[in-house]
Amino acid sequence: MEYIYSAMLIHKAGKSISDANLTKVLEAAGVQVDEGRIKALVAALKGINIDEAMKAVPVAAPAAASAAEAAEKKPKKEEKPKEEEKPEEVTGLGALFG
């Protein structure tokens, strides 16, 4: 995912997504760079309009945020502490074998 995020960051900054730019961003983030993955990503993104591709992807973040807000607004029920169950006392021969 770091590679994709790096490409998105470079695109957002208005720079070209190249091997050198991806390597710089990944190294700055402390990621051990795999040249093969970089070359594959650059090749896969050639000819792709990233802005159009981003518009086509459904965004789940607002739905998750609204669900979190609803959970915060909902009054919390007070939890009653559970009583610990006491083990039954064993009597007779069972007590010998514990």
C-alpha positions as CSV (number, residue, x, y, z in Angstrom):
1,M,0.0,0.0,0.0
2,E,2.9,2.3,0.6
3,Y,3.7,2.3,-3.1
4,I,0.1,3.3,-4.0
5,Y,0.0,6.0,-1.4
6,S,3.3,7.4,-2.5
7,A,2.0,7.5,-6.1
8,M,-1.1,9.3,-5.0
9,L,0.9,11.8,-2.9
10,I,3.2,12.5,-5.9
11,H,0.2,13.0,-8.2
12,K,-1.5,15.3,-5.7
13,A,1.7,17.4,-5.5
14,G,1.5,17.8,-9.3
15,K,4.6,15.9,-10.0
16,S,5.2,13.1,-12.5
17,I,5.0,9.5,-11.1
18,S,8.5,8.2,-11.9
19,D,10.9,5.7,-10.5
20,A,13.0,8.4,-9.0
21,N,10.1,10.3,-7.4
22,L,8.6,7.1,-6.0
23,T,12.0,6.1,-4.6
24,K,12.5,9.5,-2.9
25,V,9.1,9.4,-1.3
26,L,9.4,5.9,0.0
27,E,12.8,6.4,1.3
28,A,11.7,9.5,3.1
29,A,8.9,7.5,4.7
30,G,11.5,4.9,5.9
31,V,10.3,2.1,3.6
32,Q,12.7,-0.4,2.2
33,V,12.4,0.2,-1.6
34,D,11.9,-2.7,-4.0
35,E,12.9,-1.5,-7.5
36,G,10.8,-4.2,-9.1
37,R,7.6,-3.0,-7.4
38,I,8.4,0.6,-8.4
39,K,8.9,-0.3,-12.0
40,A,5.7,-2.4,-12.0
41,L,3.7,0.5,-10.5
42,V,5.0,3.1,-12.8
43,A,4.2,0.8,-15.8
44,A,0.8,0.1,-14.5
45,L,-0.1,3.8,-14.0
46,K,1.1,4.8,-17.5
47,G,-1.9,6.0,-19.5
48,I,-4.2,6.0,-16.4
49,N,-6.0,9.2,-15.6
50,I,-5.7,9.1,-11.8
51,D,-8.3,11.9,-11.2
52,E,-10.9,10.0,-13.2
53,A,-10.0,6.7,-11.5
54,M,-10.4,8.3,-8.1
55,K,-13.9,9.6,-9.0
56,A,-14.9,6.1,-10.0
57,V,-14.0,4.6,-6.7
58,P,-16.8,4.7,-4.1
59,V,-15.7,6.5,-0.9
60,A,-16.5,4.6,2.3
61,A,-14.9,7.1,4.7
62,P,-17.9,9.4,5.1
63,A,-20.2,6.5,5.9
64,A,-17.7,5.2,8.5
65,A,-17.4,8.7,10.0
66,S,-21.2,9.1,10.2
67,A,-21.5,5.7,11.9
68,A,-18.9,6.7,14.4
69,E,-20.8,10.0,15.1
70,A,-24.0,8.1,15.6
71,A,-22.4,5.8,18.1
72,E,-21.0,8.7,20.1
73,K,-24.5,10.4,20.2
74,K,-26.2,7.3,21.4
75,P,-26.4,7.2,25.2
76,K,-24.4,4.4,26.7
77,K,-26.0,2.0,29.0
78,E,-24.3,1.5,32.3
79,E,-22.8,-1.9,32.5
80,K,-23.4,-3.7,35.7
81,P,-20.3,-5.5,37.0
82,K,-20.7,-9.3,36.6
83,E,-20.5,-11.3,39.8
84,E,-17.7,-13.8,39.7
85,E,-18.9,-17.3,39.7
86,K,-17.7,-19.3,42.6
87,P,-16.6,-22.9,41.9
88,E,-18.8,-25.5,43.5
89,E,-17.3,-27.2,46.4
90,V,-16.5,-30.8,45.8
91,T,-17.3,-33.2,48.5
92,G,-16.8,-36.9,49.0
93,L,-14.3,-38.9,46.9
94,G,-14.2,-36.1,44.3
95,A,-12.4,-33.8,46.8
96,L,-9.5,-36.3,46.9
97,F,-8.8,-36.0,43.2
98,G,-9.3,-32.2,43.0
